[in-house]
Amino acid sequence: MAAHFIGGKEKAASAFLRHFKQALEDGVESRIEAGLCAFARRPNLFARTVMLNWGLASEAIRLYIDAAGIDKPKIQMLVELASENLAEFGKLLEHPTLADDEVVEEIKPPEDVSFAIRSRRKLSQQRQKEVEESQASLGLELTRRSKSANQTTAHLCLVFATNLCLRFSTTPPREFVHLVIRGTNNPVPYLRVHYLQAFTVVLFKMREQALCGYRYHNYLFGQHVNDKNRSEVLVRKGDGNFTDDFLEAFKKSETPLYMVDAGYPGWLVWGKKFTSYKAEPLSFNSYDEEATSLLDDIGQRLDHKWLSDLFNHLEQEEPNSCRSDCLDLLVHVFYLMHEGKTGISLEDVKELTQMVFGDGNDNDRHRVASKIVGALVKSCHDQPLSTQDRIYEYAAPFILKVVTNNLSPGNLESWLGCLDVITVDRDPRRCYRIVDSLKTLRLGKKHNSIFTDQSTIKLLELLFNNFGWHFEPRQQILDNLLKHMNNPHPTVCQEIGRLLSEIHRTQYHESFESVSKLLEINKNTSDTGILPYKPTQQFKATMKQVFDQLKEWRISQDSESYKSGSRTVLTWLDCTLRSHMCTQLVPFLATPIMEELSHMMDVEGDVEFHILPLDLFMRLPYIPFPCGQVSAFVKTLIELSSMKASWRQRAYALANMGTVSAMSPFLTRADERTALLRAVSEKLVDKAPELKIKPMSRQQRHADGAEAIPGIEHHAAVLELGALVTASVRDDAPLPNWIGEVVELLSKYAAANRGMAARDAGIIVGNFKSSRQASWVDDKKERSLGGMLRNEVEEDIMAPPFAIRGYVWIYKSSIASASRNVHFSMMNAVVLGGSSSAKTLMVSTTSPLSMATQTMGLQLE
């Protein structure tokens, strides 16, 4: 609390820092721990106050770093907690505001305020300049301090120095850059990771500054004004073949007119123009003089030895490490190499890569080599064609050789990651030297090679997923997959099913000419617009081919092929049901999907296989059916529930009928709902006993079993009396005369017994007293709380049912079936208006009050 109070006042915070510094000089651990608590507290008012006042911030950070150098467990714990609160320290807090001139004109005062604005701006700029100079000075101070500090102190100095030295308007200090370059190959892994991240941020910031023309306004809007390879392509209006011509260009590997590095232009609607990139890129040389000088200095320090040490350290990473910092750093280093700013050449990279890769039998070496080659290829996509040719001349054969001959379960993920780095968000024509070979991969080239087939499918799936609707060779791959959908290995069948779903998902696109055309067509089609994800002719042909093949295997009693093919189809349908394209299956649900699923559920002897069609069948009603397209599905369900010989299939169909009734009540017609109700009612006399519903016999069994358990009856009686007491406590009515005896009975029962029933009785009494706390004394006098029931109470209890007037409060409980003597499922606890003089509780002779009091031993006189 003291730290929280001190943090709210700058003067108090200044005094606090002075005493904290004295505690560090004296080495008083208790006071140091108390001081660190001010930094570690959340929400941290102290840290917020200090960070907003630079006069206090620099001193606070120095003291915090001094405290971090004390090797005591509790102090180190507090330092670690405080690091999360101070992680943003030193970053630029005030950013330029982009104001709309029209809005400014509306709120501008009528008098001339230009002089006040200029004065305020001048003062703000002067203060900001002083703060920036002080921050830069502190950043250099921490940079020098980290060189000879221990691990914890060096890490904190690096974090704060990175925040203080990196600004968009200036280049980083050379001393800081030299520190992170050396630290990238630091022998301590923990520090090496942070130095590597800092060096990556330095190179990224400098390239981003140059791309944005060193204007923060362009950076905020994402405008790369100095990107000479970026251009705009106008969309031909009124040309119905524009989309077809656009997609046809992706089939050609030769150099196109332009590259499209994003998958979204034209997917839904074409605008007036879209962003493209030159097919023959130009070299990037938009750095200013200061940045060029610094990059030349950086390049001199990036030599053969530095890169060799970096590659050796990459081998020491954890095998399952998912960090991409090293890959990003390599990309930026290779950028500088291509621009001729480093002492590293392509021949050095080839030599070191081959040394790292070795003979290709070590998975860790595969992991490092895949990152190096992936970063090398990624860095050349924005370089001139001559540079791209030199890179691909080495990298393409290297990657293809590994993919075709040297893949193993241990290195597959590494090379999938390498290809993902090369192909993600890229035009497939950029890397045609690799893609043209990968898209010729087919199943069955090596007989009974499970891993080869799995790796082939994963590679093709990666291409479809990254290139999307721009990836064209679909039909050949699809035909090859359908030929092998009865693969004898279940894992391969599942991979084929996933790839089939991915092929049809990535093939879909709308590509309307304009937004106005999109709205017009939707408006003219129907009230709900155009139905999305309509099945194409290719999809219809694929569905017919697949299910005809399954039917052929089923009729010929080829059980192995039928089960393998069914597993492939089930995985395909399962992946489709999990996506937005599930409505594409609606026209095929009745026939052939549900018909074939019913046959799959008849397969016996394989429990694992039997679960697959059952799970898929039970998920079909959850498809969001378009309006008017649920009729065929309902009709098929009714037929399955009545015609199938297997009672299990009839039961599954019955469950789906209930789901359809609950999920799609407004999509079914009246006659369909009537047919569903009739079909369900027929199951009451079904010959299979598992389908018959016997609620009365089940309730009777539960009631008979509960008779031997008096605790259940006592608990039900307590809850009944509690319901009556709760119903009687109303602000607009006096208490009935009999309630005193009931409260006394519950109190005695709670005091004399144990268990849930006694606990609930105590809760009921406590709630009653708390609700009547203000009038508790008067209630005891006027209503004789704790006394015996009087004759008039008995008359009220024995009143005939027709004397009841007012409102009925129905209580329901989960203990309804606990005992047939306790009608807790329909409790007639009635708070009703009686005569004009008083309101009483009228209950019939079979009321819960009478039975509950009898159950608990209360004799009514």
N, C-alpha and C positions, 0 to 999 in steps of 0.2 A: 504493500500500500504506500510505503514511503517513496519508493521509486516511482510509482504511478503519480503521486502528488507532485514530486519534484519535477517530473517530466513536463508538467503543464506550464511551468514558469521558466523563462530564459535565465533570469537572475539566479533563481534557485538551482537551475541546471549548471550554471557556471560555477557556483560554489560547490556543487556536488562533484564536478570534474576536478576541482582543485583538491578536495579531500581524497578523491580516488587516486589522484597522482601521488599524494603524500603517502597513502597506504601502499602503493606499489614501491615507492622508495624505501619505506620502512620494512616491507616484506610481511605485513600483517595479513595472514591468509583469510581470517574471518571477514575483515573489512574488504579485501579484494573480492571475495565471493559475494558479499553484499553489493558491491559496485557492479559486478557482472550481472547480477539479477536485474539491474535496471536495463541492461541491454537485451536480456533474454526474455523479459516479460512480454506477454501477448494479451490484448492488443498493446503495442508498445508506443505509449505516448511520449516517452523519453526519446526514443530513436527518431520519431517523427519530428519532434521539436528541434533536435540537434541537426538533423539533415537539412532542415529549412533555414538554419542559421549557420552560414559558413564560418563565422567567427568561432563557433563552438565545434563544428563538425570535424575540422582537421585535428584539433586537439583530442577529441573523443576517439577518433580512429587510431591515433598514435598510442593512446593509453590502452585501447582494446587489444592492439597488436602486442604491446608490452605484456599484457596479462596473458595472452595466448602462449607466450614463451615460457610460462611457469609450468613445470612438469608435475602437476598434482591432479589426481583423478577427478576430483569434484570441480576443480577449476577448468579442466579440459572439457568436462561435460557441459558446463555453463557456456564456455566459448563456442562449442558446437551448436548449442541452442541459439545463441545470439547471432551466429553466422547467417541464419535464415532471415532474421530481421534486417541485417545490414547488407544483404547480398546486392541490393540496388544502389548502395551508397556510391556516389561519384558520377552516376549517369546523368545525362542532361535532363533536367526536370521540366524546363520551360521550352516548349516547342512552338514554332510559328503557327498562328491560327489563320485558317483560310476563311475569309469572310465574304459573303455575298454582297456586292455593291448595292443591289436594290434594297436589301434588308437594312443596310447601313443608312441609306438615304431616308428610309421610313422612320428610323429611331433617332436620327440626327437632330439635335436641338436647333431651334430657329436662329439663335445668336451664333456669332462666329467664335468657334472654340479651337481654331487651328493653332493659336499660340500656346494654349494649354496642352494640346496634344503634342506639339513639338517639344515643349519643355519636359513633359513627362517621358516622352520617348528618349530624349537625350539623357535624362537621368537614369532611366532603366538600362540603356545601352552602356552607360558608363559603369554602373554597378555590375552588369553582366560581364563586362570586360575585366573588371577587377577580380570577380569571382573565378572566371575562366583562367586568368593568369595564376591565381592562387591554386586552383585545382591542378593545372599543368605542373606547377612547382611541386605539389605534394605527390603527383604521379611519378615524377622523376626521383623524388626522395625515396618513395617505396620501391621503385625499380632498383635503385642502388642498394637498398637495405636487403632486398631478397637475395642478392648474390651470395652473401655470407651468412644467411640465416638458416635455422633448422627447418625441418620439413613443414611443420605446422605454420610457422611464421612466414616462410617463403610462399606457401600456398595463399595465405591471406593477403600478403603484399601483392602477389600476382593478380588476385581477383580485383582488389581495389585499384591497382595501377591500370588494369585493363579498362575498368569503368572510367577512370580519370583521363586516360591518354587518347582514347578513341573518340573523335568528334567528326561529324560529317563535313564541317567547314574547314578542317585542317588535316594535314597528314600526321601520322603517328610520329612521336619522337624517335630518332634513330637509336638512342640508347635503349629504349623499350623494345624496339624491333630486334636489336642485336640480342637482347636477353631471351626473347621467345624463340629465336632461331637456335641459339645454343641449347635452350631448355627442351627443344623438341627431341633431342637425343640424350636427355638426362638419364643417368643410370637408375634413378628411383622411379618405378612405374607409376606411382601415384602422382608425382609431380610431372612426369613426362606427358601424361594424358592432358593435364591442364595447360601446359605450355603448348602442346599441339593444338588444342582448341583455340588458344589465344592467337597463335600464328595463322590459323585458318581464318579467324575473324578479321585479322589485319589485312590479309590478301583479298578477302571478299569485299571488305569496306572500300579498299582502294579501287577495285575494279568497278564497284557499284557507283562510286563517286564519278569516275570517268564516263560511265555509260549515261549518267544523269546530267552530264555537263556541269558538275560541281554546283548544282542549284538544288537546294532542299525542297523547293516547290515541285520540281520534277520528280524527286524521290518520293514525295508523299503521293503523287498521282501515278507513280509507276511508269513514268515516261522516260524511256531510254532514247534520248534525242541524239546521242552520239553512236547509236548502233547502226552502222552503215549497211548492214545486211538485212535490215528490217524494211518491209515495204507493204503496200496495200494493193489488194486485187479487187477490181470492181466486178460486181455480179451482174451478169446479163439478164435483164428483165424481159419477161415474155418468152424466154427460151425454155421450153419444156424439157429439153435434153441436157440442160446445164448440169444437173446432178449426175446423170449417167456419164457425161463426158468427164466430170470431175473424178468419179470413181474409176473410170476406165484408165485414167492417167496413172493410177497407182499400180497397174499391172505391168507397166513398162519399167525396166531397170535402168535404161539410159537416162542421162541427165535431163530432168524436166525443166519447165519454164520457171517454176518456183517450188518451194518446199512448204508444207503445212505441218508444223510441229505440235499442234494441239488437235484433239479429236472432236472438239465441240463445234467449229464453224460449219453451219449448214445442217447439223444433225436434226434439229427441230425446225428451224426456219432460217432462210438466207436473209441477211441484211443487205444494205447497199454495198458493203465491202467487208472484207475480212483480212486479218493480218497474215502475212506470209513472209518467207525468208528467201534470200537469193540462193539459187542452186549453185552458183559459183561465188562463194563468200570472199570477202576482202579481209586483209589483215587489220587487226585492231591496233590503232596507234593514237588514241584520243586522250592519253595522259597529259597533264600539264607538266611544266618544267620541274617543279618541286617533286611531284610524284614520280616522274621519270628518273630523276636523280636518286631518289630513295630506292626505286625498284632495281636500278643498276647496282646500287650498294648491296641490296638483298641478293641479287643474282651472283655477285662475286663470292658470297658466303655459301651458296648452294652449289657445292662441287661434288665430285665423284665420291669422296669419303663421307660427306654428309648424307648423301642418298644411300650409300651402302650401310651406314649405321642405322638409318631409318628403316630400311628393309629388314635388317637383323632384329630390330626391336619389334617390328610387326609380327615376327614369328613367335614372340614371347607373349602375345595376347592370349586371352582365354579362348579356347576353340569355339565356344558358343557366344562370344561377344557380338553384340548387334550394333556396336558403335560405327557410325559412318564418318567420324571426324577424319580419320586417316585417309579415307578415300577422297573426301572433299579437299583435303590439303594436297594430295597428289594431283588432283585435277588442276588446282591453281598453280602448283609448281610446274606442271607440264605446259600450262598456258605461257608462263614466262620462258620455258625452254623453247617453245615454238616461235616466240617473238625474239629469240636470240639474246635474252638478257641474263642467262645463267651460264655457269661453267659446265653444265650437264648437256650432253648430246644424246641423240636417239641411240647411238651405238652404245653409250654407257648404260642406258636403260635396258637395252637388249641383253647386254652382258650380265648385268646384275639380276635381271629377271630369270635368265637361264640358270644362274648360280643358285637362286632361291628355289626354283622349280626342281632342280636336280634331276633324278631319274624318274620322277613322277609317281613314286610309291608312298609318299608321306602326305597325309591329308592336311596337316598344318601348312606344308609348303604349297599345296594346291590352294588353300585359303588365301595365302598372301599373294601368290601369283595371279589369282583371279581378280583381286583388288587392283593390282598394278596394271594388268592388261585392260581391265574395265575402265579405270581412270584414264589410261592413255588413249583409248578409243573415244571416250566421251569428250576429252579435251580437244580433239581434232575436228569435231563437227562444225565449229565456227571458224576454221582455218581455211586458207586457200586450197584448191584441189590438189596442188602439188604436195602439200603437207599431208592431206588426207590419203593420197596414194601411197606415200612412204609409210604411214602408220598402218594402213590396212594390208599392205604388202607383207608386213611382219605379223600383225595381230590376228588377221582372219585365218591364215593356216594354223596358227598356234591354237586358237579357240576351237576350230573345227576338228583338229586332230584329237584334242582332248575329248570333245563331245562325242565323237564317233568311236574312239578306241580306248579311252582311258578313264571313263566315268566309273564311279563306284558309289555304293551307298554312303560312304564317308565324305565324298567330295562333291556330290551332286548339288547340294544346296549352295555351295560356294560358287559353282559355275552358273547356276540359275540366277544367283545374285549378280554375277558379272554381266550376264545377258540382260538382266533387268535394268541395270545402270545404263547400258548402251541403248536400249530400245524404248524405255519409258518416255512418254511425251515427245516422241520423235517421229518424223516422217519415215516410213519404212524404206524409202528410196535412199535415205542417207547412208544406211548400213546394208545396202543390197548385196554387198560381197559376202556378208554372213547370212542374211535372211534368205537369199536365193538358195543356199545350200540347206538351211534348216527346214525350209518348207517342203523339201523333197523327202524328208524323213517319213518312213512308213512302217506300219506294224508288220510283223511276220518275217522280217529279213533274217533273223536268227531264230531257228526253231527252238521253241520251249525256253526262251530266254525271258524270264519274268522281269528282271531288272531292266533289260534293254527296252522292253515294251513300255514299262512304267516311265523310264526316263524320256523316251520318245514322246509319250503323251504329255508329260509335264513341260517339255520344251515347246511343243506346239500350243499348249494351253497358255503359256507365257506370251507367245507371240500374239495370239488372239486377244488376250486380255490387254496387252499394252498398245497394240495397233488399232483395236476396235474395228469399226466399220471400214477402215482404210485397208484392211488386210484382205486380199481378194481370193487367193487360191483355196476356196472353201469346198467346192464340189468334189475335187479329187481327194482331199483329206477325208471328207464325209463318207465317200464311197468306200475308202479303205477301212474306216472305222466300222462301218456296217458289215463288212465282210468278216470282221473278227469279233463281233459282239458276242459270240459263243465261246470266247476264250476259256479254256478250262480252269484258269486261275481266278479266284474271286476278286483279288485285289486289282488285277488288270481290268476286269469287267467294271468295277466301280470307277476306275480312272477313265475308261472309255465313256461311261455314262456322264461323268462330269464334263468331259470335253465336248460331248454332243450338246449338252446344255449351253456351254460357253459359245459354241459355234453359232447357235441360233440366237443367243442373246446379243452377241456383238454384231450380228448381221442386220439387226433392226435399225431403221431410221425413218424419220418423217420427211424432212427437207421440203417444207412449204416455201413458196416463192418469197413471201413477205409476211409480216405480222398481220396486216390488213387482210391478206388472202386467207391466212389461218383462221381469223375470227369470222370471216364471211362464210367459209366452208363449214365451220362448226355450227354457225347459226342456222344455215340452210339445211343441215343434215337432220338435227333433232333438238329437242329441248336440252338434252344432256351432251350434245356435241358428238364428235366423231368417236367411235369405239376404238380405243388404242390397242395396239398389239394384235392386229388381225393376222391370222395365219396366212402365210404366203403359199404360193403353189408349190414351192420347194419343200416347205414344212409339211404340207398335206401329203406330198408324194413320199416323204420320209416316214411319216406316221403309217401310211398304208403299207409301205415296204417292210417296216419293222414288225408290225403286228401280223401281217400275212406270213412272215417267216416264222414267228412264234407259233402261229396256228399250224403251220406245216410240221414243225417239230413236235407239237403236241399230238397231232393226229397220227404221225408216224411212230409215236411213243419213243422218241429219242430223248430220254429223260435228262441226260447230261447236257446236251445242247440246249434243251428247253430251260433248264434251271440256270445255266450260264447266261443265255440270252435274256431271260427274265430278270436276272440280277442287274444286267446292264441297263435294261429299259427302266427298271424300278429306280435305279440311281439317277438316270436322266430325268424321269418325272419328278423325283424328290427334289432335285436341284431347281427344276422349273417352278415347282410349287413354292419354293422359298424366295422367289424373286417376284418383281412386279409383273412379269410376263406370264403369271399363272393363268390369267384369263385367256391366253392363247390356247389352252387345253379344253375350254368349255365345249366347243363343237364336237370334240372327240370323247367326251366323258361317257356318254351312254354307250356308244359303239365307236371304237373297239375297247376302250380302256377298262371300263367296269366289267365288261364281259370277260376280258382276259384275266382281270384281277380275281374274279370269282373262280376261275380254273386254277390260278396260282395258289389260292388258299386251300385247294383240294390236295395239293402235294403233301404227302406224308413221309415221315422218316427223317426230315431235316428241320429241326426246330428253329435253327437260325434263319433258314430261308423262309419259313412260314411267317416269321414276325414281319418281314419286309413288306409283302403285299397287304397284310393286315394293317400295319401302321399307315401305309399310303392310302388305303381305302377309307380309314377313319378320318383322314384329313381332307378328303375331297369336299365335304360340305362347307368348309371354311373358305373356299374360293369366293371372292367377291363377284357373284354372277351378275352380268349385265342384265338390264331390265328386259324381261320377256324371254330369257334363255335358260330358265331353270326348269321348264316343263319336262324336257326329255330326261333330265337327271332324276326328277321326282318319279316319273313313270317307270324308269329302270329300277329305282329303289323298290317300288311297290312290287314289281315283277320278281325281283330277287327275294323279297320277303315272303312270297307266297309259292314260288315255283321251285326253289332250290331244295334238293333232298337233304343237304347237310343243315342241321339245326344251327351250327355255328355261323354259317353264312346268313341264315335268316336272322340270327341275333345281331350280327354286324349291320345288316341292312336296317333292322329295326332301330338300332342306336343312331344310325345316320339320319333316319327319318325324323327322330326327335331333334337332332341337331339342325336339320333344315327348317323345321317348324319354329325353332327358337331364333335362328340366325337370319332367316330370310322370310319373315312373316308378310312383308309388304311386296315381295317379289312373286309370291304364289297367288294363283287365282282361287276363288271360292270353291270351285269344283275340285281343284287339286288339294286344298285343305280338307275337304270332305273325304276325298279318296284316301288321304293319309290317315285320317281318323278311323275310317272303316278298316283299313289294313291293320292298324294297331289293335283295334278291338277284336279282330279275328284271331290275334295271337293269344287272346285269353283262353281260347279253346284249342290251342295248338297241341298236337300230339306229343311234342317234346316237353317234358316237365320243366326244363330249364327256362323255357320262354314264358311259362304261365306266371301270372302275378297273383300272390296270395297275401294281401295285406292283413286280412283278418286273422288268418292262421298264424302269421308271423307275430302280430301283436299279441295273440293269445299265448304263444310260446314265451314271449318276453314277460308277459304278466305272470304266467305260472312260475317262471323261474325266479321272479322277484318276490314271490310270496314268502320264500324261506329266508329273505334278507330283511330283517326289521329295520336296519339302518336306512335303507332306501325309503321305506314308508315314513320313517321319522323325518328324513330330510325333505321329502315331498310335503309333509304336513307343516314343517317350519316355513317352507317357501310359500305355501298357501296362506298361512297366517300373516307372513310378512307382506304378501301382496294385498291382503285386506287392510292391514295397518297403513300401508303406503297410500292405498286408495282413499282412506278415510281422512288423511291429513290434507285439508284444503283451507285456503285462506278465506274463502267466502262461506264457510259452514262450520258450525261447532262440532266438537268430537262426539261420536255416539257414546252412549252410556256403557256399552259392553267393552270398550276398548281397553279399559284399565286392567280387566282380568287377562286379556290376551297379552298385554305388555308384560304383566307380572309372570305369566306362564313362560313366555319366551326368555325372560331374564333368569328364572330359576333353571330352565333347561340349559341355558348357556353356562351357568355356574356349576351345574352338577354333572355335565357330560363333556366329552372330548370328541374331536373329529370335525369334519366339514359342516355337519348339521349344527353343532354347537357354535362353531365359528360364525356361520351365517345368522344364527339367532342373535348373537351378540352384536353383529353389524346392524341388524334390523332395529334393535332396541337403541343402539347408539345414534342411528340416523333419525329415529323418531324423536329422541330427546333433543338432538341438535336442531331439528326443525321446529320444535316447540319450546326452545330454550327461554324465550322471553315470557311465556305464559305458563311455565312449568308448575309453579306454586298454585296458581289459580286453577289449573286443570286438575291437580290432585284434590283440591277442595270441592270443586263443582262437579266433577265427573267421577269422584271416588276412585281415583287411580289406585290400584292395589287392593281394592275391596272386592266383595263378592258380586256376582251378577244378580241383578234384581229381577223381579217378576216381569216388569214391563220390557226388559231386555229379551226375556224368553218369548214374550208375545211378539216382539218385533222379529225375532228369529223365525218363529213359527208362522209368520204372516203368509197368506196365500200368494202364489205367483202373480195373480192379476192386480195385486196391490202395488206392484213395482211400477214406478214412474221415473222418468229422467233419461240418463244416458248409461249405456252398458260399456264397461271397460273389460275387454277380453285379454286375458293373460295367456301367453303360450310359453312352454318350457320344453327343454330337451329331455326332461324326465317324464314326458307324457306317457311313455309305454312302460314306466318302471313298475306300476301297480295298477290293477284294474279297479281297486277301491279308491284311488285318488284321481279324480277327474281334473288333473292339472292342465290338460290341454285345452279345456274350455272353462276357464274359471269365471264364474259370474260374480265378480267383485263389483258391486254396483253402489256407487255413491249417488243417491237419489233424493229428490225432494219429497218430503213427507207432508205433514200438516204445516200450517202457517206459523205455528209456534216453534217448531223444531224440525230439523232434518235428521232422519234416522236411516240406518242401513237395513233394507228389506232383502232377506235371503230366503230361498225355499228350504223345505225340510231336507232336501238332498244337497244343500249348499256346501261349498268347501269349508266354511267356518264350522258347521256342525260336525262334518266328518273329520276335519283336522283336529279339532279339540278332543274328539273321541279317540283318535289315534294316539294322541299324546297324554291321554288319561284324564282329561278334564270332564267332570260330571256336571251336566246342565240340570239345574233344578227348576 
